[in-house]
């Protein structure tokens, strides 16, 4: 039995209600099955009675045919053998129907529920047995008459007498059997009607009880809980809008009541958390404002420092250009006055021009670091730019104990002459710095496809395969024995310049066999630029 505390549980009440409704459903199903069984039995009885009546009708027709044949035999003094031939099929068919009726009646006797019903059904079997015995006896007597010797008219009279005697005895028995089957059928039909009325009343009672239980289940249990769930849904929507001032009852000791209590506690905890977050958010905003102000000041300081650096570059370049201009002018005047061009004045003018070019390179690098890269577009000879770069690096290479060889052909390209020369110079600087142990650097310039290219090949330790892509990134450099401690912006800066002119730069290490300088691994840097347009 459920205790009082268990009945407070919504689960227990739902279980009890479901059990009651399930019991009604099982009862209704049982009644339906029982009614179907009873109805099926009665319908089978009706069908069986109709079949037996049909069998009796067929039996009567067959016996009538036998009487007709016998009557014709009596009138025409038919030969006994011919008579037997004509009666054989009719008699056999009549006997078959006697057997069918008898077996059917035996089944009905076996299916009877009580002794009285079995006795009543067995009485019908006795009537069928009498009809069958009368039929067989009459046939035997008629057969004796037909086979007896004597006057034909006497035999016909005796056969007619036997036929009349059979008809007088058989007709009452057949009528009684058919009447009994009809009564049995009508009783079965009446039982069906009575059963239908009873089942209708029981079905109405069960339906009324089911409606009553379902209505009580909804009104007493489901509807109040749905109202409580609606209240819980409204509270959840209020919490979703961050309105935590809700009021749910906490004195109900069932599943939904416990959800009410947990929801109320959650709302209170969220309210406290919201207050804490609001307080922390205020502190965070204050910290962000302070850090933002500090970053702004630091940014202003960096901007001022960068401006000072650019001004310094401009001032230095101006201060250097002024004496260089005077030196160049004096050297030019001396050369125009007849001084030898391969003498001291020629060397002074060449060194001053190179120094002036270096100042231009420094200024370009300074502008590029501030995002002010301005590339010029003009047609020039890539081989000539490579020659100037080699010339710029010749003294550095000799100091490092290296040899730079140049194999340059005319290679017209379109781009910025000074930046391309500076890129080639940077490539040579990397080769001298990283491949010093190899002692050799080779520069090749030529045309290929729809453009021209320059290759810088060294025989140093090379670049590990897993670093070939990363060395072209800014602030990255190859590892290995030849790694420097610089910032590693040379190749990334070179790629930026070359790609800005529509070209590309690639690295290969080790150097392919056909271009390798000696047994060293080496590195091959290739710069490709588009050919002169038109």
C-alpha positions as CSV (number, residue, x, y, z in Angstrom):
1,X,0.0,0.0,0.0
2,X,1.1,3.5,-0.7
3,X,2.1,5.5,2.3
4,X,0.9,9.1,2.8
5,X,4.4,10.5,2.0
6,X,4.6,8.4,-1.1
7,X,1.2,9.7,-2.3
8,X,2.7,13.2,-2.1
9,X,5.0,12.2,-4.9
10,X,3.8,13.3,-8.3
11,X,5.5,10.2,-9.8
12,X,3.5,7.9,-7.4
13,X,0.2,9.6,-8.3
14,X,0.9,9.4,-12.0
15,X,1.8,5.7,-11.6
16,X,-1.4,5.0,-9.6
17,X,-3.5,6.9,-12.2
18,X,-1.8,5.1,-15.1
19,X,-2.4,1.7,-13.3
20,X,-6.1,2.5,-13.0
21,X,-6.4,3.5,-16.6
22,X,-4.4,0.5,-17.6
23,X,-6.7,-1.8,-15.6
24,X,-9.7,-0.3,-17.4
25,X,-7.9,-0.8,-20.7
26,X,-7.1,-4.5,-19.8
27,X,-10.7,-5.0,-18.7
28,X,-12.0,-3.5,-21.9
29,X,-9.6,-5.7,-23.9
30,X,-10.7,-8.8,-22.0
31,X,-14.4,-8.0,-22.5
32,X,-13.7,-7.4,-26.2
33,X,-11.9,-10.7,-26.5
34,X,-14.6,-12.6,-24.6
35,X,-17.3,-10.9,-26.6
36,X,-15.5,-11.7,-29.8
37,X,-15.2,-15.3,-28.8
38,X,-18.8,-15.7,-27.8
39,X,-20.0,-13.9,-30.9
40,X,-17.8,-16.1,-33.1
41,X,-19.1,-19.3,-31.4
42,X,-22.7,-18.2,-32.0
43,X,-22.0,-17.2,-35.6
44,X,-20.3,-20.5,-36.2
45,X,-23.4,-22.3,-34.8
46,X,-25.7,-20.3,-37.1
47,X,-23.5,-21.0,-40.1
48,X,-23.3,-24.7,-39.1
49,X,-27.1,-24.8,-38.8
50,X,-27.5,-23.2,-42.2
51,X,-25.1,-25.7,-43.7
52,X,-27.0,-28.6,-42.2
53,X,-30.3,-27.2,-43.5
54,X,-28.6,-27.0,-46.9
55,X,-27.4,-30.6,-46.6
56,X,-31.0,-31.7,-45.6
57,X,-32.3,-29.9,-48.7
58,X,-29.7,-31.6,-50.9
59,X,-30.5,-34.9,-49.2
60,X,-34.2,-34.5,-49.9
61,X,-33.5,-33.7,-53.6
62,X,-31.3,-36.8,-53.9
63,X,-33.9,-39.0,-52.3
64,X,-36.6,-37.5,-54.5
65,X,-34.4,-38.4,-57.5
66,X,-34.2,-42.0,-56.2
67,X,-38.0,-42.2,-55.8
68,X,-38.4,-41.0,-59.3
69,X,-36.1,-43.6,-60.7
70,X,-37.8,-46.3,-58.6
71,X,-41.2,-45.1,-59.8
72,X,-40.1,-45.2,-63.4
73,X,-38.7,-48.7,-62.9
74,X,-42.0,-49.9,-61.4
75,X,-44.0,-48.6,-64.4
76,X,-41.7,-49.8,-67.1
77,X,-40.5,-53.1,-65.5
78,X,-36.9,-52.0,-65.8
79,X,-34.1,-54.6,-65.8
80,X,-32.6,-55.0,-62.3
81,X,-29.0,-54.5,-63.5
82,X,-29.9,-51.3,-65.4
83,X,-31.8,-50.1,-62.3
84,X,-28.8,-50.7,-60.1
85,X,-26.6,-48.7,-62.6
86,X,-29.0,-45.8,-62.5
87,X,-29.3,-45.8,-58.7
88,X,-25.6,-46.3,-57.9
89,X,-24.6,-42.7,-58.1
90,X,-27.7,-41.3,-56.4
91,X,-27.5,-43.8,-53.5
92,X,-23.8,-43.1,-53.0
93,X,-24.3,-39.3,-53.0
94,X,-27.2,-39.7,-50.6
95,X,-25.1,-41.8,-48.2
96,X,-22.3,-39.1,-48.4
97,X,-24.8,-36.5,-47.2
98,X,-26.0,-38.7,-44.4
99,X,-22.4,-39.0,-43.3
100,X,-21.8,-35.3,-43.5
101,X,-24.9,-34.5,-41.5
102,X,-24.1,-37.1,-38.9
103,X,-20.5,-35.9,-38.4
104,X,-21.6,-32.3,-38.1
105,X,-24.1,-33.3,-35.5
106,X,-21.5,-35.2,-33.6
107,X,-19.3,-32.1,-33.5
108,X,-22.2,-30.0,-32.2
109,X,-22.7,-32.6,-29.4
110,X,-19.0,-32.4,-28.5
111,X,-19.1,-28.6,-28.4
112,X,-22.1,-28.4,-26.1
113,X,-21.5,-26.8,-22.7
114,X,-23.7,-29.0,-20.5
115,X,-25.4,-32.4,-20.4
116,X,-28.9,-31.1,-21.2
117,X,-27.6,-29.4,-24.4
118,X,-25.6,-32.5,-25.3
119,X,-28.8,-34.7,-24.9
120,X,-30.9,-32.3,-27.0
121,X,-28.3,-32.2,-29.8
122,X,-27.9,-36.0,-29.6
123,X,-31.7,-36.4,-30.2
124,X,-31.2,-34.9,-33.7
125,X,-28.5,-37.5,-34.4
126,X,-31.1,-40.2,-33.6
127,X,-33.5,-38.7,-36.1
128,X,-30.8,-38.7,-38.8
129,X,-30.0,-42.3,-38.0
130,X,-33.6,-43.3,-38.3
131,X,-33.9,-41.6,-41.7
132,X,-30.7,-43.4,-42.9
133,X,-31.9,-46.8,-41.6
134,X,-35.3,-46.3,-43.2
135,X,-33.7,-45.3,-46.5
136,X,-31.4,-48.4,-46.5
137,X,-34.2,-50.8,-45.5
138,X,-36.5,-49.5,-48.2
139,X,-33.9,-49.8,-50.8
140,X,-33.2,-53.4,-49.8
141,X,-36.9,-54.3,-49.9
142,X,-37.4,-52.7,-53.3
143,X,-34.3,-54.5,-54.6
144,X,-35.8,-57.9,-53.4
145,X,-39.1,-57.1,-55.2
146,X,-37.3,-56.2,-58.4
147,X,-35.4,-59.4,-58.4
148,X,-38.4,-61.6,-57.5
149,X,-40.1,-63.6,-60.3
150,X,-43.7,-63.3,-61.2
151,X,-46.1,-61.1,-62.9
152,X,-44.7,-57.6,-63.8
153,X,-47.8,-55.8,-62.7
154,X,-47.6,-57.4,-59.3
155,X,-43.9,-56.3,-58.9
156,X,-44.8,-52.8,-59.9
157,X,-47.6,-52.7,-57.4
158,X,-45.3,-54.0,-54.6
159,X,-42.6,-51.4,-55.5
160,X,-45.2,-48.6,-55.5
161,X,-46.3,-49.8,-52.0
162,X,-42.7,-49.8,-50.7
163,X,-42.2,-46.3,-52.2
164,X,-45.3,-45.0,-50.5
165,X,-44.4,-46.6,-47.2
166,X,-40.9,-45.0,-47.4
167,X,-42.4,-41.6,-48.1
168,X,-44.9,-41.8,-45.3
169,X,-42.1,-42.7,-42.8
170,X,-39.3,-40.5,-44.2
171,X,-41.1,-37.2,-44.7
172,X,-42.0,-36.6,-41.0
173,X,-38.5,-37.5,-39.9
174,X,-37.0,-35.0,-42.5
175,X,-39.4,-32.3,-41.6
176,X,-38.7,-32.8,-37.9
177,X,-34.9,-32.5,-38.5
178,X,-35.2,-29.4,-40.6
179,X,-37.6,-27.8,-38.1
180,X,-35.1,-28.6,-35.3
181,X,-32.2,-27.1,-37.2
182,X,-34.2,-24.0,-37.9
183,X,-35.1,-23.7,-34.2
184,X,-31.4,-24.2,-33.3
185,X,-30.5,-21.5,-35.8
186,X,-33.1,-19.1,-34.5
187,X,-32.0,-19.7,-30.9
188,X,-28.4,-18.9,-31.9
189,X,-29.6,-15.7,-33.6
190,X,-31.5,-14.8,-30.5
191,X,-28.4,-15.5,-28.4
192,X,-26.4,-13.2,-30.7
193,X,-29.0,-10.4,-30.2
194,X,-29.0,-10.9,-26.4
195,X,-25.2,-11.0,-26.3
196,X,-25.0,-7.8,-28.4
197,X,-27.4,-6.0,-26.0
198,X,-25.3,-7.2,-22.9
199,X,-22.1,-6.2,-24.6
200,X,-23.5,-2.9,-25.5
201,X,-24.5,-2.2,-21.9
202,X,-21.1,-3.4,-20.6
203,X,-19.2,-1.3,-23.2
204,X,-21.2,1.8,-22.3
205,X,-20.4,1.1,-18.6
206,X,-16.7,0.6,-19.3
207,X,-16.7,3.7,-21.5
208,X,-18.4,5.8,-18.9
209,X,-15.9,4.5,-16.3
210,X,-13.0,5.3,-18.6
211,X,-14.3,8.8,-19.3
212,X,-14.8,9.3,-15.6
213,X,-11.3,8.2,-14.8
214,X,-9.7,10.2,-17.6
215,X,-11.6,13.3,-16.6
216,X,-10.7,12.8,-13.0
217,X,-7.1,12.2,-14.0
218,X,-7.0,15.5,-16.0
219,X,-8.9,17.7,-13.6
220,X,-7.4,16.4,-10.3
221,X,-3.9,15.6,-11.4
222,X,-2.8,16.8,-14.8
223,X,-4.5,20.3,-15.0
224,X,-3.0,21.5,-11.7
225,X,0.4,20.3,-12.7
226,X,0.2,22.0,-16.1
227,X,-0.7,25.2,-14.2
228,X,2.4,24.8,-12.1
229,X,4.5,24.1,-15.2
230,X,3.2,27.3,-16.8
231,X,4.2,29.1,-13.7
232,X,7.7,27.5,-13.9
233,X,7.9,28.5,-17.6
234,X,7.1,32.1,-16.9
235,X,9.7,32.1,-14.1
236,X,12.3,30.7,-16.6
237,X,11.5,33.3,-19.2
238,X,11.8,36.0,-16.5
239,X,15.3,34.6,-15.5
240,X,16.2,34.5,-19.3
241,X,15.5,38.3,-19.3
242,X,17.8,38.6,-16.3
243,X,14.9,39.5,-14.0
244,X,15.8,37.4,-11.0
245,X,13.1,38.7,-8.7
246,X,10.8,35.7,-8.9
247,X,8.6,34.1,-6.2
248,X,8.0,30.4,-6.4
249,X,6.5,28.3,-3.5
250,X,8.9,26.1,-1.6
251,X,6.4,24.2,0.6
252,X,5.3,21.5,-1.9
253,X,7.1,18.2,-1.4
254,X,6.9,16.7,-4.9
255,X,9.0,16.6,-8.0
256,X,7.7,20.0,-9.4
257,X,7.9,21.5,-5.9
258,X,11.5,20.5,-5.7
259,X,12.1,22.1,-9.2
260,X,10.4,25.2,-7.9
261,X,12.8,25.3,-4.9
262,X,15.8,24.7,-7.1
263,X,14.7,27.4,-9.6
264,X,14.2,29.9,-6.8
265,X,17.6,29.1,-5.4
266,X,19.1,29.5,-8.8
267,X,17.5,32.8,-9.4
268,X,18.8,34.1,-6.0
269,X,22.3,32.8,-6.9
270,X,22.1,34.5,-10.3
271,X,21.0,37.7,-8.7
272,X,24.0,37.6,-6.4
273,X,26.2,36.7,-9.3
274,X,24.8,39.6,-11.4
275,X,25.6,42.0,-8.6
276,X,29.1,40.6,-8.3
277,X,29.6,40.8,-12.1
278,X,28.3,44.3,-12.2
279,X,30.8,45.3,-9.5
280,X,33.7,43.5,-11.3
281,X,32.6,44.9,-14.6
282,X,32.9,48.4,-13.2
283,X,36.4,47.6,-11.9
284,X,37.3,46.1,-15.3
285,X,36.1,49.2,-17.1
286,X,38.2,51.3,-14.8
287,X,41.2,49.1,-15.4
288,X,40.6,49.2,-19.2
289,X,40.4,52.9,-19.2
290,X,43.6,53.2,-17.2
291,X,45.4,50.7,-19.5
292,X,44.0,52.5,-22.6
293,X,45.3,55.8,-21.4
294,X,48.7,54.2,-20.7
295,X,48.7,52.6,-24.1
296,X,47.7,55.9,-25.7
297,X,50.6,57.7,-24.0
298,X,53.0,54.9,-24.9
299,X,51.8,55.0,-28.6
300,X,52.2,58.8,-28.6
301,X,55.7,58.3,-27.3
302,X,56.5,55.7,-29.9
303,X,55.1,57.9,-32.6
304,X,57.2,60.8,-31.4
305,X,60.3,58.5,-31.3
306,X,59.5,57.2,-34.8
307,X,59.1,60.8,-36.0
308,X,62.4,61.7,-34.4
309,X,64.0,58.7,-36.1
310,X,62.8,59.7,-39.5
311,X,63.8,63.3,-38.8
312,X,67.2,61.9,-37.8
313,X,67.6,60.0,-41.0
314,X,66.6,63.1,-43.0
315,X,69.0,65.3,-41.1
316,X,71.8,62.7,-41.4
317,X,71.2,62.3,-45.1
318,X,71.1,66.0,-45.5
319,X,74.2,66.5,-43.5
320,X,76.0,63.8,-45.5
321,X,74.7,64.9,-48.9
322,X,76.0,68.5,-48.4
323,X,79.7,67.5,-48.1
324,X,79.2,64.7,-50.6
325,X,77.9,67.2,-53.1
326,X,80.9,69.5,-52.6
327,X,83.3,66.5,-52.9
328,X,81.5,65.4,-56.2
329,X,81.6,68.9,-57.6
330,X,85.3,69.4,-56.7
331,X,86.1,65.9,-58.2
332,X,84.1,66.8,-61.4
333,X,85.9,70.2,-61.7
334,X,89.3,68.5,-61.3
335,X,88.5,65.9,-63.9
336,X,87.2,68.6,-66.3
337,X,90.5,70.5,-65.6
338,X,92.4,67.6,-67.1
339,X,93.0,65.3,-64.1
340,X,93.3,61.7,-65.0
341,X,90.0,59.7,-64.6
342,X,91.8,56.7,-63.2
343,X,93.7,58.9,-60.8
344,X,92.8,60.0,-57.3
345,X,90.0,62.3,-58.4
346,X,88.4,59.5,-60.3
347,X,88.5,57.3,-57.3
348,X,87.1,60.1,-55.1
349,X,84.2,60.7,-57.5
350,X,83.4,56.9,-57.7
351,X,83.5,56.5,-53.9
352,X,81.4,59.6,-53.3
353,X,78.8,58.4,-55.9
354,X,78.7,55.0,-54.1
355,X,78.3,56.6,-50.7
356,X,75.5,58.8,-52.1
357,X,73.8,55.6,-53.3
358,X,74.1,54.0,-49.9
359,X,72.5,57.1,-48.3
360,X,69.6,56.6,-50.8
361,X,69.3,52.9,-49.8
362,X,69.1,53.8,-46.1
363,X,66.4,56.3,-46.7
364,X,64.4,53.8,-48.7
365,X,64.6,51.2,-45.9
366,X,63.6,53.8,-43.4
367,X,60.5,54.7,-45.5
368,X,59.6,51.0,-46.1
369,X,59.5,50.3,-42.3
370,X,56.9,53.0,-41.9
371,X,54.7,51.6,-44.7
372,X,55.8,54.3,-47.1
373,X,57.2,51.9,-49.8
374,X,57.0,53.7,-53.1
375,X,58.1,51.5,-56.1
376,X,58.9,53.1,-59.4
377,X,58.1,51.3,-62.6
378,X,60.6,51.6,-65.5
379,X,62.4,49.4,-68.0
380,X,66.0,48.5,-67.1
381,X,68.6,45.8,-67.6
382,X,68.6,43.2,-64.8
383,X,72.2,42.2,-65.8
384,X,73.3,45.8,-65.2
385,X,71.6,45.9,-61.8
386,X,73.4,42.6,-60.9
387,X,76.8,44.0,-62.0
388,X,76.3,47.1,-59.7
389,X,75.3,44.8,-56.8
390,X,78.3,42.6,-57.3
391,X,80.5,45.7,-57.5
392,X,79.0,47.0,-54.2
393,X,79.8,43.7,-52.4
394,X,83.1,42.9,-54.0
395,X,85.2,44.5,-51.2
396,X,83.0,42.8,-48.5
397,X,83.5,39.4,-50.2
398,X,87.3,39.9,-50.5
399,X,87.5,40.8,-46.8
400,X,85.5,37.6,-46.0
401,X,87.9,35.5,-48.2
402,X,85.2,34.7,-50.7
403,X,85.0,35.0,-54.5
404,X,82.0,36.3,-56.3
405,X,81.6,35.4,-60.0
406,X,79.1,37.0,-62.4
407,X,77.6,35.4,-65.5
408,X,75.3,38.2,-66.8
409,X,73.5,38.5,-70.1
410,X,71.2,41.3,-71.2
411,X,67.9,40.8,-69.4
412,X,65.3,43.5,-69.9
413,X,62.7,43.8,-67.1
414,X,60.1,46.2,-65.8
415,X,60.3,47.4,-62.2
416,X,62.2,49.6,-59.8
417,X,65.9,49.6,-60.7
418,X,67.3,50.8,-57.3
419,X,65.1,48.4,-55.2
420,X,66.0,45.4,-57.4
421,X,69.7,46.2,-57.1
422,X,69.3,46.5,-53.4
423,X,67.5,43.1,-53.3
424,X,70.4,41.5,-55.2
425,X,72.8,43.2,-52.8
426,X,70.9,41.8,-49.8
427,X,71.0,38.3,-51.3
428,X,74.8,38.6,-51.7
429,X,75.1,39.8,-48.2
430,X,73.2,36.7,-46.9
431,X,75.4,34.5,-49.0
432,X,78.6,36.0,-47.7
433,X,77.4,35.9,-44.1
434,X,75.9,32.3,-44.2
435,X,78.1,30.6,-46.7
436,X,81.5,32.0,-45.8
437,X,83.0,28.5,-45.3
438,X,82.2,27.6,-48.9
439,X,84.3,30.4,-50.3
440,X,82.3,30.8,-53.5
441,X,79.2,32.8,-54.7
442,X,78.0,32.7,-58.3
443,X,75.5,35.2,-59.8
444,X,73.7,34.2,-63.0
445,X,71.4,36.5,-65.0
446,X,69.3,35.4,-68.0
447,X,65.9,35.3,-69.6
448,X,63.3,32.6,-69.1
449,X,59.8,32.3,-70.3
450,X,57.9,35.6,-70.2
451,X,60.5,37.3,-67.9
452,X,64.1,37.5,-66.7
453,X,65.7,36.1,-63.6
454,X,68.8,36.3,-61.5
455,X,70.2,33.4,-59.5
456,X,72.5,33.7,-56.5
457,X,74.2,30.4,-55.7
458,X,76.5,29.6,-52.8
459,X,78.2,26.4,-51.6
460,X,77.6,26.9,-47.9
461,X,75.9,24.5,-45.5
462,X,72.4,25.2,-47.0
463,X,69.0,25.5,-45.3
464,X,67.2,22.6,-43.6
465,X,64.2,21.4,-45.8
466,X,61.7,22.2,-43.0
467,X,62.8,25.8,-42.9
468,X,62.7,26.7,-46.6
469,X,59.3,28.3,-46.3
470,X,59.7,29.9,-42.9
471,X,62.9,31.8,-43.8
472,X,60.9,34.0,-46.1
473,X,58.7,35.1,-43.2
474,X,59.4,38.3,-41.4
475,X,61.6,38.1,-38.3
476,X,62.6,34.5,-39.2
477,X,66.0,33.1,-40.3
478,X,67.4,29.7,-41.2
479,X,69.1,27.7,-38.4
480,X,72.3,25.8,-38.8
481,X,75.9,26.7,-38.5
482,X,75.7,29.9,-40.5
483,X,72.8,31.4,-38.6
484,X,73.3,35.1,-37.6
485,X,71.9,36.9,-34.7
486,X,70.2,39.6,-36.7
487,X,66.5,40.3,-37.1
488,X,66.1,38.1,-40.2
489,X,64.1,40.6,-42.3
490,X,66.3,40.5,-45.4
491,X,64.6,37.8,-47.4
492,X,61.1,38.6,-46.2
493,X,61.7,42.3,-47.2
494,X,63.1,41.1,-50.5
495,X,60.0,39.0,-51.2
496,X,57.8,42.0,-50.4
497,X,59.7,44.2,-52.9
498,X,59.8,41.6,-55.7
499,X,56.1,40.5,-55.3
500,X,55.2,44.2,-55.3
501,X,56.7,44.4,-58.8
502,X,54.8,41.4,-60.1
503,X,57.7,39.0,-59.6
504,X,58.5,36.1,-57.3
505,X,61.4,34.9,-55.2
506,X,62.1,31.2,-54.4
507,X,64.7,29.3,-52.3
508,X,66.2,25.9,-53.2
509,X,68.4,23.8,-50.9
510,X,70.4,21.8,-51.6
511,X,71.4,23.3,-55.0
512,X,70.5,21.0,-58.0
513,X,73.4,19.0,-59.3
514,X,73.7,20.8,-62.6
515,X,74.2,24.2,-60.8
516,X,76.1,23.1,-57.7
517,X,79.5,24.9,-57.3
518,X,81.3,22.0,-55.7
519,X,80.5,19.2,-53.1
520,X,78.8,21.6,-50.7
521,X,75.1,21.6,-50.1
522,X,74.6,25.2,-50.9
523,X,71.5,27.4,-51.4
524,X,70.0,28.8,-54.6
525,X,68.0,32.0,-54.4
526,X,66.0,32.9,-57.6
527,X,64.4,36.2,-58.3
528,X,62.0,36.4,-61.3
529,X,60.7,39.7,-62.8
530,X,58.4,40.2,-65.7
531,X,59.9,41.2,-69.0
532,X,59.7,44.7,-70.5
533,X,56.1,45.3,-71.8
534,X,55.7,46.0,-75.5
